[in-house]
Amino acid sequence: MKRTMTLIFALALGMSAFAKDHSGDYQEGTVSMSTLSGHEVYTFTYSDGRAGDVATREKFSADSLKMMNLVDGGPPVKVMYRIGHKFGAGDFVAIPSPNDLKKEGIYFLTSHTDITPEVVKRAAAAVPLLRGMMRDPDSFVLEAVYLRESSNKYSQKHNNDDPEFCYFFRSHNAMGGYGDTGEAHLDEKGHLQILDVNDREQSAVYIAMMTCTPKRRLADITAEVKAALNPAAPTPSALTPEEQAKRAQQYADCLKVAVNNPSIVCKP
């Protein structure tokens, strides 16, 4: 028994001796947290200005981000980090635990897509198509639109695929009333599909993979898409003093002519 314990102790010492020291690999970046998409999203900004969002944390690593007490929507906080890659899991950032610098939190990354006018335009362009797929298109109500994480992260990273979106909507059913909220998915190839658990062509496994659960939502872009679909009317430009004087003179001249011709209507 004593020999067995000694062997275990020796193995432990050997493993710790070969453990890599990453203290010289750290760089300085920033991290911020937001819950606008319905769940906590941590965004890293690297030392070279690139940005990346956390997708998942490695199960047995320290949850360093939780220990930082980041404020929702608050300013970015400086953080030391290193980058790496784990076969079969993807790229990650590792940051030391505030409570124990010998431990790290390992956070795998998802692709980061800025909400540009082009992204909003792509999301909005699918809405008329989705409306046309309804039994009663005039009853269509768009409830929410989300930028969705790519269904093929490897292809998104290496082929720069177009962003994917998910839509939540309501429309009249066969009874003429509103039923449950429906969901649709626009993939990177522009294929728009309504997810329906009663559709025999869509397996339950497929629907589970394509649905827009909170963890798959990268950003809520409902307001931006609705604004793109219903642009505000242009505000009339203010007249210059010269234009105001000219218009006033035209109105006065019109009134003089209208005195002897009641059919003429003058507008100020």
N, C-alpha and C positions, 0 to 999 in steps of 0.2 A: 504494500500500500504506500509506504514511504517512497519507494522507488518510482511508483506511478505518479505521485504528486510532484516529485522532483522533475520527472520528464515533462509533465504538463507545464510546470513553471519555466523550465528551460525553453520549451517551445514558445511560450508567451514572450519571453525575453527576446527570442530570435525573431519573432514576427514584429515586435515593436522596434527592434534594431533596424529592420528592413523597411519600416514604414517611411514613406516619403515625406519630407518636410517641405510644405508648400509656402512657407512664409516669404520666400523670395519671389514667388510667382504673382503676388497680389498687385493689382492696379487700383487706382482710385476712380470711382464713378459715382453715380447717384441713383437713388431708387425712390419712387413715389407710389402711392396707393390710391385707387379709386374704386367706388362701388356703383358707378353710373350704369354699368351693364347688368346689375342685379347680383353680382358677387364680387368678391375682392379680386382686383387685378393689380398686380405689382409690375411696374414698368421700370426697366433698367436703362440707363443711358451710359454707354461705355465711354472710355477715355477718348475714343476717336469720334464721338458724337452719334454713333449708331444707337438704335433703341431696340429693345426686345421685351416681350411680355412673358411672364411666368405661366406655364401651362400646369405643371404638377411638381410636387416635391418628392424626392426619393424617400421612401417610407421610413427608413431607419436613420436618416440624417437629422441633424438638429434643425428646428424650425427657427432659424435666426431672424427671419423677417417678423415673426410674431413677437419676438423679444424686443424689437426696435420701437414698438408702440407708434407706428406711423399713423398720421392723421389723414382721414379720407379727404381727398382733394387738396391736401396741404402741399407746401413747397417741397421739391425734391430734397432728399437727405443724403449727405455724403456717405459712401460705403466702400470698404475694401472688398475686392472680388478677384476671382480668377476664372478663366473660361476653360472648358474641357469638352470631351465627347465620350459618351458611353455607348459601346456597340449595342445596337438593338433598341436604344432608348433615345438617342439623339444628343444634340448640344445641350450644355448646361452651364450655369454660373454657380460658383461655390463661394459662399461668404462665411467668414468665421463667426462663431457664436459670440454674442456680447458677453455671455457668462463664462465661457470657456474657450479661449482662443485656439485650443488644440482640437476643437470640434468644428465641423462645418455644416452648413445647410446646403444641400445640393438641390438646385432648382432647374428643371428642364424647361426649355424655352419653346414658345410657339412663334410663328411668324408675326411680324408687326406691320400693320398697314395703316398709314396715316389717312385720316378722313379728308381726302382731297375732293375738289369739285368733280373730278373724273370718277372717283369711287361712288359718290352720291348719284351722279348721272347714270352710272351702270345699274345701281340699285333701283332708281326711279323708273328706268326704261322697262323693267319687267312688270311693273304694277299694271299698266293697261292690258298686258297679256294675261296676267292673273285674273283681272276683272272679267276678261272675255271668256274665261274658263268656267264662270259661274252659271248656275241655272237661271238666275235673275241678275244680270250684270248691274242693273240700276240700283240694286239693294246692297251692293258691295261696300263694305266699310273696312278700311285699313286700320288695324289696331296698333301694330308695332313692326318695326324693321330692325334687324340686327346684322352687323357685320359678324360673320361666323368664321370660326377657325377652319382651316382647310381640311377637307376630308381625306386628302393625300398630302401630308406634311412634307414628305420627301420630295414629291414632285413640285410642291409650292416653293420649296427652298431652292431646288436645283434648276427648275424650268421657269421660275417667276410667273406662275399661273395667275390668272385674274382672280380677284377676291370672290369669296362666296357669301351669300346672304340667306337669311331666313325671314319669312314673313308670317305674321299672325293676322287673321282677318275673320270677318263674319259676312254672311250672305244668306238670303232667304233659302230655306230648304223646300222640299216637296210639299210641305203643308202650308207654305207661304209665310212662315215665321222664322225668326233667328234661332239657330241651334247653338251648339257648342262652337268655341273658337276653332277655326281651321288653321293649318300650318302648311307652308310651302317652302321649298328649298331651291335656290338658284346656284348651280354648281359652277366650277371654273370654266366650263365649256359653253356656258350660257343656256344649259338645259334647265328649264323650269318645271318643277314637279310638285303636285299637291300630295302630301303624306296622309294616307288614309289607311287605318288599321283594317278596314273592311274590304280593301282592294286585294283581290286574290293574286295579282301580279306582284305585289309588294310583300315580301316576307316580314315577319315581326322583327327578325334580326336586322334586316335592312332599314326598316323604319327607325329602330332604336339607334342605329348608327348615324342616321341622317337628321334626326330631330334636333332642335335647337335648345338643348338643356342649358341652364345658367352657366355651367362650366365651359360650354362651347361658344358663348357669346363674348365677342371681343369688344364690341361697342354698340351702344344704342343710337341708331341714326334715324329714328322715327321723325323727329322734328325737321332734320335736314331734307329727308326724302319728301315729306309733305310740303315743305316750302318749295322744293323743286317742281312738284306736281302742280302747285297753285301759286305761281309767282305773284308777288304784290304788284299792283298797277303802278306804272311809273308816275312819280310825282311831277306835276307840271312845273316847269321852270319859272322862276319869278321874272316878271317883265322889268326891263330897264326903265328909268325915268323917261327916256325918249319914246320908248314903245308905249308906255302908259299915256303919255301926252297925245300920241298919234291915235291911239284907240279912243280916247275921250273926244278928240276932234271928229273922228268918223261917226261916233254915236250922236254927237251934236248935229252933224250934217244930215244924218238919217232922220232925226226928229223933225228937222225943217221940212224935208221932203214929205214925211208922213202926215204933216198937217193937212195937206190937200189930197192925200191918198190913204184912206183908212186901211187898205189891204196890206200896207207895208208895216211890218213888225220890226222894231229896232231892239237889238240886244246890247246891253252895256258891255 
